[in-house]
Amino acid sequence: MLSVVKISLAVLPMEKTHEAWEPVQSSRQILNKAITDLSNLTKSLHTDRITEISLAESIRFETEAVKKLRIMDVNYEVTGEEFAFDEQKKIFLFRMFQEVFNNMLKHSQAKQVKVSLNYSQHNTFAMVIKDDGVGFDVEEKRRQASSGTGVGLKSLFNRAKLVGATITMDSAPGKGTTTTIAIERKEN
C-alpha cells in the first residue's frame, strides 16, 4: 500500500513551480523513509534473526531504530553478564518487549524512555521499560483485557505465563509507565 501511494505521488502531473511541489516532494521523502523503516521492522520480526543474535542485541536493534526516528529520547542499558535463554524463552521475551515498546510508542506520548536489561549473578533476569508518558489505569486495562478488548495486554500476560515470567506494570494517568518483566533462568 505504501508503494502504491509512492507511485501515485510520483505520477502527479505537477510542475516544479506549483505551490504544492515542495510539500509533495517532502511527503515522498517521508514515505521513502517509512518504507525503509517498515522493511527494517519486518526483518526484526523474523524469528530466525532473533535466534541468531542475543536477546540484548535484538532489543538494542529495536531501540536504535526508534532513536533514528528522533521522536523520543531512548536510553538503553544492559547490566550484568548476559546469559542465554533457550530459543523459545528468548523469542517470547523479545515479543513481550516488542508488545510493551510498541504500545508505549502508540499510546504513551512519551518524550523519554529507558530500557534496562539486568542479568544478575543469581540467574535472574529483569527487563524494565520506563517512560514519562501519559500513563494509564492498569486495573482498568486489565479488566478490558479480560473482556476481550485489550488483546495486546492479554497476549503479553499469556506469553509471560507460558515461559514462567512475571510482569508488573506501574502506571497512573499523568505519571508515565514502568513495566518490569522478570524471569529466573533454570540451569540444566
LUMMI-151301 format. One line per 3 residues: for each residue x, z, y of C-alpha. Coordinates in steps of 0.001 Angstrom, whole numbers. Layout:
X:Z:Y; ...
END
This chain:
0:0:0; 2843:778:2379; 4364:-2617:1636
1069:-4340:2444; 947:-2555:5806; 4575:-3533:6399
3787:-7198:5726; 655:-7029:7914; 2717:-5710:10815
5413:-8338:10246; 2985:-11272:10451; 1120:-10153:13563
1037:-13105:15975; 2666:-11350:18892; 5217:-12426:21482
8086:-10146:22453; 6629:-9966:25934; 3351:-8465:24689
2849:-4809:25735; 2315:-3752:22098; 5569:-5362:20882
7710:-2186:21227; 5177:183:19592; 4667:-2263:16708
8428:-2539:16163; 8728:1245:16272; 5902:1532:13717
7682:-957:11456; 10863:1134:11576; 8935:4319:10773
7174:2513:7934; 10528:1332:6511; 11768:4928:6589
8570:6127:4873; 9045:3540:2119; 12669:4629:1623
11731:8326:1635; 8933:7700:-857; 11349:5839:-3098
13785:8768:-2968; 10980:11214:-3694; 9859:9144:-6661
13399:9253:-8039; 13424:13028:-7654; 10208:13345:-9636
11620:11785:-12773; 12190:14369:-15467; 15356:12592:-16640
17034:13168:-13277; 16088:16848:-13255; 17582:17410:-16691
20804:15573:-15788; 21722:17861:-12907; 21395:21588:-12359
18286:23287:-11023; 20180:24328:-7888; 21324:20743:-7303
17805:19359:-7847; 16404:21784:-5272; 19267:21070:-2860
18392:17363:-3071; 14774:18129:-2099; 15725:20397:812
18247:17841:2109; 15552:15152:2116; 13362:17341:4351
16340:18198:6592; 16912:14485:7192; 13333:14089:8441
14053:16713:11138; 10525:18070:11042; 11732:21627:10472
14905:23643:10109; 15685:24139:6408; 18191:26745:5262
19234:26610:1587; 21446:29117:-187; 22463:29951:-3723
23864:33380:-4564; 25440:34462:-7806; 26857:32284:-10527
24386:29666:-11656; 23352:29793:-15290; 21464:27151:-17200
17903:27292:-18434; 16584:25283:-21336; 15186:21890:-20280
11544:22917:-20321; 12080:26000:-18151; 14283:24052:-15777
11635:21355:-15349; 8845:23916:-14909; 10871:25909:-12348
11636:22728:-10429; 7970:21644:-10475; 6930:25096:-9251
9448:24803:-6414; 8036:21366:-5532; 4466:22659:-5533
5285:25561:-3212; 7555:23459:-987; 5067:20591:-700
2209:22996:89; 4398:24535:2756; 5145:21096:4227
1477:20087:4213; -193:23257:5403; 2152:25794:6996
3093:24111:10299; 6394:25949:9861; 9370:25363:12133
11820:27136:9829; 12024:27564:6084; 14563:29362:3949
15007:28566:267; 17133:31030:-1696; 18142:30961:-5339
19585:34183:-6700; 21315:34266:-10079; 22064:37884:-10983
24664:39113:-13455; 21816:40627:-15462; 20362:37218:-16399
17549:37369:-13873; 16760:34511:-11539; 14708:34583:-8360
13697:31672:-6180; 12405:32645:-2739; 10751:30193:-364
10029:31735:3030; 8513:30020:6057; 7486:31005:9580
4241:29047:9418; 587:29866:9981; 221:31825:6730
-2986:32285:4754; -5108:34859:2958; -3544:34953:-527
-6502:36640:-2237; -8967:34143:-772; -6827:31222:-2017
-6592:32796:-5481; -10375:33140:-5599; -10692:29480:-4593
-8214:28585:-7344; -10398:30438:-9840; -13443:28469:-8715
-11610:25166:-9209; -10938:24113:-5607; -7311:25314:-5448
-5901:23193:-8258; -2292:23331:-6969; -2203:27115:-6819
-3843:27432:-10222; -1330:24961:-11675; 1519:26944:-10134
436:30208:-11754; -250:28458:-15079; 3239:26946:-15135
4768:30324:-14399; 2839:31914:-17239; 3956:29202:-19672
7645:29944:-19073; 7377:33715:-18610; 7964:33713:-14855
6230:35877:-12279; 5063:34688:-8878; 4428:36838:-5861
3046:35466:-2616; 3241:37483:552; 1301:35953:3413
-1311:36610:6028; -2811:34423:8749; -238:34062:11531
2532:35750:9512; 4169:32940:7524; 4521:32926:3759
7097:34193:1293; 6794:33013:-2296; 9029:34517:-4971
9330:33061:-8459; 11293:35305:-10811; 12263:34872:-14428
14600:36529:-16895; 16900:34279:-18867; 16702:35107:-22533
20045:34784:-24260; 20164:33205:-27670
END
